[in-house]
Structure formats: structure tokens, C-alpha cells
Amino acid sequence: MANHDSAKKRIRRNARRAEINGDRISRIRTFVKKVEKALLQGDKDAAVAAFAVAEPELRRGVNKGVLHANTASRKISRLSARVKGLAQA
């Protein structure tokens, strides 16, 4: 248990930040799932629209520090390739 006031404050702050960051990650996952759902249904227009919304969310996650830059880039690249493949089919 923390003994100093500054350590107690840090614990409170960390708990608040963990909640906010968890919400951010959940929001990103929701947008990615919307793209994947559209891909599974074969709906080209919905997949393109969902990807256009999901990509900035992933990049925002990097800027906010909840995702590693390489992780977001990998996810964007893979989703983009799947959307592009669906659009060509």
C-alpha cells in the first residue's frame, strides 16, 4: 500500500487513465469489428465505409498512446488489403 500522498495520487490517476484507455481500446475494436462484419457479409460499400471510419480511429489510438504504431499499421494494412480484395471481386 502506498504511504506517500504522491504515491496515493499516482494510484488514483493510474486507475482513471486505465479506465479511459480501456474505453479507447474498446471503441477501436468496435470499429474494426464493423469492418470485419461487412467483409464477412460481402458488402463492399459497407466495408469501404466502415474502413474509412476505422482507420482514423486506429491512428488516433496511436496518437493517444493506447496502441503501438506498428500494431495499428499492421491492422490497417491487413484490413485495407481485405477491403481491396472484396472490392475487386
Secondary structure in CASP SS format (residue, H / E / C, confidence):
PFRMAT SS
TARGET T0000
AUTHOR 0000-0000-0000
METHOD secondary structure of the structure
MODEL  1
M C 1.00
A C 1.00
N C 1.00
H C 1.00
D H 1.00
S H 1.00
A H 1.00
K H 1.00
K H 1.00
R H 1.00
I H 1.00
R H 1.00
R H 1.00
N H 1.00
A H 1.00
R H 1.00
R H 1.00
A H 1.00
E H 1.00
I H 1.00
N H 1.00
G H 1.00
D H 1.00
R H 1.00
I H 1.00
S H 1.00
R H 1.00
I H 1.00
R H 1.00
T H 1.00
F H 1.00
V H 1.00
K H 1.00
K H 1.00
V H 1.00
E H 1.00
K H 1.00
A H 1.00
L H 1.00
L H 1.00
Q H 1.00
G C 1.00
D C 1.00
K H 1.00
D H 1.00
A H 1.00
A H 1.00
V H 1.00
A H 1.00
A H 1.00
F H 1.00
A H 1.00
V H 1.00
A H 1.00
E H 1.00
P H 1.00
E H 1.00
L H 1.00
R H 1.00
R H 1.00
G H 1.00
V H 1.00
N H 1.00
K H 1.00
G C 1.00
V C 1.00
L C 1.00
H C 1.00
A H 1.00
N H 1.00
T H 1.00
A H 1.00
S H 1.00
R H 1.00
K H 1.00
I H 1.00
S H 1.00
R H 1.00
L H 1.00
S H 1.00
A H 1.00
R H 1.00
V H 1.00
K H 1.00
G H 1.00
L H 1.00
A H 1.00
Q H 1.00
A C 1.00
END
